[in-house]
Amino acid sequence: MSENVYGPIVTLIVGLIFIWLLVTGLKRGEMELPYFGVTLSGRRNDQPIIFWAVTAVITTIAALALIATIVQMFLPHGL
């Protein structure tokens, strides 16, 4: 497979994973961003600043992954 094919597939999968984390976190009221050594987490009721900070991080990563997918599809050879 060419990089032009599997690049957008990988970034789309990464974007969908972070969107899934975002949706489930908003439903439960507890946002978590698991990482190898540290897990960022916050609850909406008693830790609102941490909750919205983690939400902002997850939203940023998801948005950048989806933008990367679109750019790779329409500009496969770069700028």
Long-range contacts (C-beta under 8 A, 24 or more apart in sequence): 4-72, 4-76, 7-72, 8-69, 8-72, 8-73, 11-65, 11-66, 11-68, 11-69, 11-72, 12-65, 12-66, 12-69, 14-61, 14-65, 15-62, 15-65, 15-66, 15-68, 15-69, 18-58, 18-61, 18-62, 18-65, 19-62, 21-58, 22-55, 22-58, 22-59, 22-62, 25-54, 25-55, 25-58, 26-55, 31-55, 31-58, 33-57, 33-58
